[in-house]
Amino acid sequence: MDVLRPPLIRIGGRVYRKNLIQEQPFPHEEEEEFCAGPGECADEPCDAFLVEETERGFQCRLEVPSPLYKYIIGKKGETKKRLETETRTSISIPKPGVEGEIVITGQQRSGVISARTRLEVLLDSFRRRQPFTHFLSLPLNQPAIQQNFLHFKEEVLHKCSKDHGVSSSLFQNPAKLHLTIGTLVLLNEQEIQRACDLLQQCKEDFVDQITGGQPLTVEVAGVEYMNDDPAVTDVLYAKVHMKDGSDRLQMLADQLVERFVASGLMLKEWDRVKLHATVMNTLFRKDPTEERNNTMPGKSSFKERESFNGQNILKLFENFHFGEVQLDSVHLSQRFSSDASGYYATSGQL
């Protein structure tokens, strides 16, 4: 093939050049459609995980939350059978609902390593598809804030109720006003405990240093919208900033996310945490129990959301003052839950 005149390929109305390249296999880039032959196994570093030598060959153990077993097994056991055949291993999975370890055994060390690597790719993919179960939050539900929020709601409904899509069902539950730092998918008690332990470790490593061991005084004032067109709004939020003008709250949020992402308990979505308190959300209209605490586009519900016209709200309440708050704790909150105060039930806090 003439490298100066490569053949052209048309895909979806676009024209691409097909360049000559020398292909080299990179096993670590395998996707869910496993195409390696039976003897071709991933060349993972040996210290990535423990592979034990046994009388019958080699063995490796992998902790997997029980809700993910079904994805490894696949329809009629096809995924598990394919993995076992292609890597020449045997994969033992606990019974459904029983927490335990998945055990991979095989006569060749490379086969066991390959099976383990492929399982981790599968599990990472399916974990990303799970709805989040917990989130790190900073409560903003002090009585004064709740009272001012209810006043805001009353005024909005009085002055803007005729605007398209505006209704009382859009407003956040005042007892659950909060800042979201990040969301997590925790699928069993062990993962919840890991998150709690990590939160305490963060306190020792940097939280106390940032806060000086004192509550952070923040001001909640003004409203803003998430999308590009205020006439088609899905989320309206209250803005939050430090009373002293410092960036300590931003530093705290960013470092917590960085630490949880590094642990594998949280996925990195933004370069910086967007500090905001949701006050109106069209997800609430769809389902009153859907008190979503971040503003990422929803999955199945996103296309069904009925937006509202927020232009007048933004104009009339641009500088609305919700009040000041003393932030003295970070919660590992459970989604779709409530405690005795009406706030989200807490799995752990610092």
MIMAR-606259 format. One line per 3 residues: for each residue x negated, y negated, z negated of C-alpha. Coordinates in pm, 1 decimal. Layout:
N
X,Y,Z; ... $
***
This chain:
350
0.0,0.0,0.0; -131.6,-347.8,93.9; -156.1,-535.9,-236.1 $
-113.4,-864.5,-49.5; 209.9,-747.0,112.8; 389.5,-537.9,-147.8 $
729.3,-387.5,-65.0; 1035.4,-584.7,-176.3; 1313.3,-438.4,-389.9 $
1659.1,-595.2,-422.2; 1835.9,-542.6,-753.3; 2153.6,-723.3,-853.2 $
2115.5,-990.3,-588.7; 1753.8,-1064.9,-686.2; 1437.8,-976.8,-493.3 $
1138.3,-824.3,-673.5; 787.9,-734.3,-555.4; 676.6,-379.3,-627.6 $
313.2,-410.2,-730.2; 65.4,-126.6,-735.1; -39.7,-43.2,-1088.6 $
-238.8,235.4,-1242.5; -5.0,391.4,-1491.3; -136.3,521.7,-1821.0 $
82.6,704.8,-2072.2; 149.8,524.6,-2400.0; 337.3,775.8,-2619.9 $
416.5,515.0,-2885.3; 638.1,332.7,-2637.0; 878.1,624.9,-2594.3 $
1243.4,532.7,-2602.4; 1544.1,733.1,-2709.8; 1547.0,918.2,-2376.4 $
1254.5,1140.5,-2459.3; 1077.5,1240.0,-2140.2; 752.7,1385.2,-2268.7 $
690.1,1748.1,-2196.2; 686.3,2015.7,-2465.8; 312.4,1989.1,-2515.4 $
287.4,1611.1,-2496.8; 298.7,1466.8,-2846.4; 253.6,1118.1,-2979.8 $
-97.5,1035.1,-3090.6; -1.4,867.0,-3415.6; -271.8,783.5,-3670.2 $
-299.7,1059.2,-3925.7; -271.5,821.7,-4221.2; 63.2,680.6,-4104.7 $
237.1,956.0,-4299.9; 149.2,1280.8,-4474.6; 138.5,1600.4,-4269.0 $
86.9,1906.7,-4487.7; -73.4,2226.7,-4369.1; 122.5,2539.3,-4465.2 $
86.0,2913.4,-4415.3; 301.9,2890.8,-4102.3; 156.7,2572.2,-3958.2 $
229.9,2211.8,-4050.8; 506.0,2023.7,-4229.6; 617.4,1662.4,-4273.9 $
892.4,1511.1,-4490.4; 1097.3,1203.2,-4413.7; 1341.1,1023.9,-4645.5 $
1658.4,937.2,-4454.2; 1987.9,801.9,-4597.3; 2267.4,1056.2,-4550.7 $
2485.3,822.2,-4336.2; 2218.2,848.0,-4064.4; 2208.0,1229.8,-4048.1 $
2477.1,1241.0,-3780.1; 2265.4,1036.5,-3541.7; 1976.5,1280.9,-3569.8 $
2205.1,1578.1,-3518.5; 2389.2,1424.2,-3224.5; 2701.1,1549.7,-3048.2 $
2725.3,1926.3,-3097.9; 2370.1,1917.5,-3233.4; 2225.0,1819.6,-2895.6 $
1988.6,1546.9,-3019.4; 1834.8,1770.1,-3284.9; 1798.2,2061.6,-3042.3 $
1631.6,1843.1,-2781.6; 1383.1,1707.3,-3034.8; 1300.2,2054.5,-3160.1 $
1255.3,2191.7,-2807.9; 1042.4,1908.1,-2675.8; 812.1,1894.1,-2978.5 $
817.4,2268.3,-3057.1; 923.0,2203.4,-3413.4; 1204.1,2288.4,-3649.6 $
1397.3,2006.9,-3819.1; 1580.2,2080.0,-4144.3; 1849.9,1828.1,-4244.3 $
2040.8,1823.7,-4578.2; 2414.4,1879.8,-4578.9; 2633.9,1578.8,-4492.5 $
2668.4,1340.2,-4786.0; 2379.5,1497.5,-4977.0; 2079.2,1270.1,-5022.9 $
1747.1,1437.5,-4961.3; 1451.3,1470.6,-4729.8; 1442.9,1579.5,-4367.5 $
1170.4,1841.8,-4326.0; 988.0,1886.2,-3995.1; 785.2,2207.1,-3948.9 $
580.6,2331.5,-3656.4; 277.9,2535.6,-3560.4; 97.5,2235.6,-3412.3 $
11.9,1924.4,-3607.8; 59.0,1705.6,-3299.7; 409.9,1842.2,-3251.7 $
510.2,1756.0,-3607.4; 367.2,1406.0,-3568.2; 551.9,1358.4,-3240.5 $
882.8,1472.6,-3390.9; 836.8,1239.7,-3686.7; 756.1,946.1,-3459.5 $
1058.4,1008.6,-3240.0; 1285.9,1042.2,-3539.4; 1167.2,707.3,-3670.0 $
1237.3,543.4,-3332.5; 1587.6,691.8,-3332.5; 1656.5,592.0,-3691.4 $
1534.4,236.7,-3638.0; 1763.1,202.3,-3337.0; 2069.0,333.5,-3516.0 $
1999.0,137.7,-3835.1; 2001.3,-183.8,-3632.6; 2355.2,-100.6,-3520.9 $
2489.5,-62.3,-3874.0; 2688.8,-351.0,-4023.4; 2503.5,-510.7,-4310.8 $
2599.4,-396.0,-4658.9; 2418.6,-647.1,-4882.9; 2270.6,-995.1,-4863.7 $
2042.9,-1220.8,-5064.5; 2249.5,-1515.7,-5181.6; 2232.5,-1832.5,-5388.1 $
2571.7,-1897.8,-5555.1; 2724.8,-2242.0,-5501.6; 3047.9,-2167.6,-5687.8 $
3001.9,-2393.4,-5989.3; 3335.6,-2545.8,-6105.7; 3259.3,-2897.5,-5981.4 $
3164.5,-2769.7,-5635.0; 3477.5,-2555.8,-5618.8; 3695.3,-2851.0,-5716.2 $
3541.1,-3076.2,-5451.9; 3569.9,-2801.6,-5192.5; 3942.2,-2763.8,-5263.6 $
3977.8,-3139.5,-5224.6; 3795.6,-3115.5,-4891.1; 4031.1,-2839.4,-4780.6 $
4337.1,-3037.7,-4883.7; 4218.8,-3349.2,-4698.3; 4128.4,-3156.1,-4383.1 $
4470.4,-2989.5,-4371.5; 4640.0,-3322.0,-4434.5; 4451.9,-3516.6,-4167.7 $
4356.1,-3252.4,-3909.7; 4620.9,-2979.2,-3926.6; 4751.1,-3074.3,-3581.2 $
4411.3,-3016.4,-3421.7; 4389.3,-2699.1,-3218.9; 4321.6,-2387.4,-3427.3 $
4296.9,-2559.0,-3766.2; 4475.2,-2367.8,-4042.9; 4434.3,-2285.7,-4411.1 $
4315.4,-1931.7,-4329.7; 3985.3,-2066.5,-4192.6; 3852.6,-2183.5,-4528.9 $
3606.1,-1997.2,-4745.6; 3716.9,-1860.4,-5082.6; 3589.7,-2130.7,-5324.1 $
3475.3,-1866.4,-5573.4; 3244.8,-1724.8,-5305.7; 3071.9,-2041.1,-5186.5 $
2705.3,-1958.3,-5138.1; 2386.1,-1987.9,-4938.3; 2280.0,-1677.5,-4747.2 $
1907.2,-1610.7,-4733.4; 1920.5,-1286.0,-4535.3; 2122.9,-971.2,-4476.2 $
2029.8,-608.9,-4544.2; 2150.2,-262.1,-4448.9; 2113.4,-52.1,-4764.6 $
2261.0,292.8,-4712.5; 2200.2,470.4,-5042.9; 2115.3,406.2,-5406.9 $
1744.0,454.3,-5343.7; 1736.1,173.1,-5090.4; 1936.6,-53.0,-5320.3 $
1687.2,14.2,-5598.5; 1397.7,-62.3,-5363.7; 1556.0,-397.4,-5282.1 $
1608.8,-475.8,-5651.2; 1250.1,-385.0,-5734.9; 1119.2,-596.7,-5448.6 $
1327.0,-893.2,-5562.9; 1167.3,-873.1,-5907.6; 823.2,-844.1,-5749.9 $
892.6,-1161.0,-5550.7; 963.2,-1342.8,-5876.3; 620.6,-1250.1,-6007.0 $
437.9,-1316.1,-5679.9; 573.2,-1653.6,-5569.4; 923.0,-1751.5,-5689.2 $
810.6,-1885.1,-6026.7; 524.0,-2067.2,-5860.7; 757.0,-2244.4,-5616.2 $
1024.7,-2330.0,-5872.0; 792.0,-2397.8,-6163.6; 1017.9,-2170.9,-6366.8 $
1294.7,-2431.5,-6350.6; 1628.2,-2443.0,-6163.0; 1625.7,-2618.3,-5827.5 $
1859.2,-2917.3,-5809.1; 2023.3,-2935.2,-5468.5; 2282.3,-3165.0,-5316.9 $
2564.1,-3024.9,-5102.5; 2681.6,-3303.0,-4872.9; 2796.7,-3349.5,-4516.6 $
2932.7,-3099.2,-4267.3; 2796.2,-2964.9,-3940.8; 2894.2,-2704.2,-3682.5 $
2700.9,-2408.9,-3542.2; 2775.5,-2400.6,-3171.8; 2718.5,-2654.1,-2891.1 $
3071.1,-2793.5,-2851.7; 3256.4,-2930.8,-3157.1; 3584.7,-2893.1,-2968.2 $
3528.7,-2516.8,-2970.3; 3401.6,-2446.7,-3321.9; 3375.2,-2110.3,-3494.0 $
3173.5,-2203.3,-3802.5; 3168.5,-2527.6,-3997.1; 2920.2,-2550.8,-4282.3 $
2814.4,-2784.8,-4559.4; 2457.3,-2908.7,-4547.5; 2225.6,-2847.1,-4841.7 $
1902.7,-3020.4,-4936.1; 1678.5,-3061.5,-5238.0; 1765.7,-3356.2,-5459.3 $
1398.9,-3453.5,-5491.2; 1346.0,-3445.3,-5114.7; 1097.2,-3157.9,-5130.5 $
1102.7,-2844.5,-4915.8; 1083.4,-2601.3,-5208.5; 1422.5,-2443.1,-5136.1 $
1321.1,-2382.9,-4773.4; 989.5,-2236.4,-4885.4; 1163.8,-2006.2,-5129.9 $
1410.8,-1879.4,-4869.8; 1147.2,-1832.2,-4599.6; 907.4,-1642.9,-4826.2 $
1183.3,-1414.1,-4955.3; 1279.7,-1323.5,-4600.4; 916.0,-1274.2,-4502.6 $
860.6,-1034.4,-4793.0; 1179.5,-835.2,-4727.8; 1105.2,-811.9,-4354.8 $
754.3,-684.6,-4429.8; 903.8,-413.7,-4652.9; 1129.8,-290.6,-4374.6 $
1446.7,-368.4,-4570.9; 1543.5,-668.8,-4358.5; 1523.1,-753.9,-3988.3 $
1364.7,-1082.2,-3882.2; 1616.2,-1290.2,-3687.5; 1494.2,-1649.7,-3705.9 $
1162.8,-1824.7,-3758.6; 1311.8,-2013.4,-4052.9; 1615.7,-1959.2,-4273.4 $
1895.9,-2199.8,-4184.1; 2012.1,-2335.4,-4518.3; 2387.1,-2385.8,-4501.5 $
2707.0,-2310.0,-4690.8; 2992.6,-2189.0,-4472.1; 3317.6,-2371.9,-4550.6 $
3525.5,-2275.8,-4244.8; 3489.7,-1966.9,-4028.2; 3717.4,-1825.7,-3759.2 $
3627.4,-1474.7,-3876.5; 3838.0,-1545.1,-4183.7; 4140.2,-1601.1,-3961.0 $
4102.7,-1253.0,-3812.1; 4061.7,-1078.4,-4145.6; 4090.1,-1255.7,-4483.6 $
3855.8,-996.6,-4638.5; 3587.0,-1068.6,-4378.2; 3398.7,-1318.8,-4589.4 $
3095.5,-1308.7,-4373.1; 2794.0,-1476.0,-4523.7; 2584.9,-1542.4,-4217.1 $
2668.5,-1700.5,-3886.6; 2521.2,-1458.6,-3639.6; 2766.3,-1367.5,-3365.3 $
2980.7,-1078.0,-3479.9; 2983.4,-753.3,-3288.9; 3328.4,-630.2,-3192.3 $
3508.8,-923.6,-3352.1; 3315.1,-1199.8,-3174.4; 3518.1,-1197.3,-2852.6 $
3845.1,-1194.6,-3045.6; 3773.3,-1508.9,-3246.9; 4003.0,-1806.4,-3191.1 $
3794.0,-2123.0,-3211.4; 3919.9,-2451.4,-3356.0; 3870.1,-2813.5,-3259.7 $
3635.6,-2958.1,-3520.9; 3581.6,-3302.4,-3367.5; 3805.9,-3494.0,-3607.1 $
3682.4,-3299.5,-3908.9; 3323.5,-3385.3,-3821.4; 3412.0,-3750.6,-3770.7 $
3620.1,-3791.3,-4086.9; 3411.7,-3575.7,-4322.6; 3062.5,-3623.6,-4182.3 $
2929.4,-3740.0,-4520.7; 3168.6,-3561.4,-4755.6; 2998.8,-3503.7,-5092.1 $
3061.8,-3160.4,-5242.1; 2834.4,-3221.1,-5539.2; 2505.5,-3120.2,-5697.2 $
2410.3,-2767.8,-5801.3; 2145.3,-2618.4,-6025.2; 2016.7,-2308.7,-5845.0 $
1872.5,-2074.4,-6104.1; 1917.3,-1724.4,-5959.1; 1894.3,-1520.9,-5639.9 $
2148.9,-1240.3,-5606.6; 2141.4,-914.0,-5416.0; 2511.0,-934.7,-5334.3 $
2739.9,-659.7,-5209.2; 2944.8,-736.4,-4903.0; 3325.3,-709.7,-4933.8 $
3319.0,-711.8,-5314.9; 3411.3,-929.8,-5611.1; 3308.5,-948.8,-5974.6 $
3505.9,-1084.3,-6270.0; 3427.8,-1445.3,-6170.0; 3548.8,-1393.8,-5814.4 $
3195.6,-1408.0,-5671.8; 3040.3,-1114.7,-5489.2; 2944.8,-815.5,-5705.6 $
2571.7,-810.5,-5770.1; 2340.2,-511.3,-5732.8; 2049.5,-708.0,-5877.0 $
1924.0,-1061.4,-5931.6; 1633.9,-1273.9,-6046.6 $
***
